[in-house]
Amino acid sequence: MTTKKKPSTAKLAGNAPKPLAEKQRSADGNWDLRLYVAGDSPRSRLALENLRRLCDEHLGKRYRIEIVDLRQRPELAKADQILAVPTLVRKIPEPIKRIIGDLSDSERALMALDLV
């Protein structure tokens, strides 16, 4: 009696593109994010609050946020080509992405970060 083999779904699933959240991250598996702000303004606080909410909902504990206040360290703006604040720079996973604004539009922010 011969049995027919069912097609392997593992092979097909292996070829499907993975969401970026599952792609290569830093050595410890975290996303590295840098938020550029200008002082402790309401817009800066809102951007940080929105960023933390999005990360908690979609990345769990797998992220690091570095906050750069350009009033204290303006020389750092040139390295990441910052033209406006607040600006979020996703360093890892690559490619580097930039999002300008306070991240209030969750859908737009998730798409820009490749989390959807």
N, C-alpha and C positions, 0 to 999 in steps of 0.2 A: 504494500500500500504506500503510495507516495503522497506526501502532503505538499501543498503549495505554500511557498513562503509569501508572507505578506510583505509589501514594500516597507522598507524601514523609514519610519518618520524621523528618526534621529538624524539621518543624512540630510533630509529636507530641512529640518529645523536648524541644523548647523549652518546652512547656507543663508538663512534669513538674517537680515541686518539686525544687530542688537541695538536697543536704545542706548543713547550715549551714557546714561547713568550706569550701565553695565560695562561699558568699555573701559579701557585703561585709565586708571586714576594714578595718583601719586603712589609711591612705594608702599605706603601704609593704607591705601585704598580711599583716601580722602580727596575731596574736591578742594582746590585752593582758590579762594575768591578774595579779591581786593576791592574794597569800596572806597572811592575817593569822595570826600566831602569838603565843605568849606565852613569850618567852625561847627558849633553846636546849634545849628538852625533847626527850625521845625521841619523843613524839607529833608535835612540830613537825618534827623531822628526817624522820620517817616520811612525813608529809604532803608535804613538799618532794620527797622521793625518789620517792614514788608519782606526784606531779604531773609531774615531769620525765620519768619513764618513759612515762606516758600521752601526753604532748606529743610526745616523740621518736617514739613509735610511730605516732601519728595526725596529727601536724602537721608532722613533719620539723623544719626550722629556722624555721618561720613562727610563732614565738611569743616573747613577752617575759614574764618573771615578775618581779614586784616583790614583795619580801618586806617585810612591815610587822610589826615587833616591837612589840606594844601595850604592853609594859613600858617601852619607850623613847619611844613616841609614842602615848599613849592617846587623844589628841584626834582621831586619825584614825578611831577606831572609830565615832564618831557619823556621819561622812559616808557610810559604807557600811552603816550600821545593823547593826554587828557585835554579836551577842549571846553568841557562844561562839567558842572557838578550838580547833583551827585552822578557819578559814573561807576558802574560795576564792571570789573574786569575778571573774567574767568580765566585763570592761569592754567589750571589743570582740571579736567582733562583737556588736552589740545584738540582742536586748534583754539587759540586764544579768542575770546569773544568779548565785546564791549556792549554795554547797555547804558544808555543815558536816560536819566530820570529817576523818579522815586519808587519805581516798581509797583505802582498802584494798579496798573493793568496786569493782573496776574497771568492771564492767558498769553499776552504778548511776551511777558518776562519768561514764562515757561518755554515758549517756543524759541525765544532768543538763546536760552540756556541749553536747548536741546533736551529738555526734560519731558517732552510729550512726543 
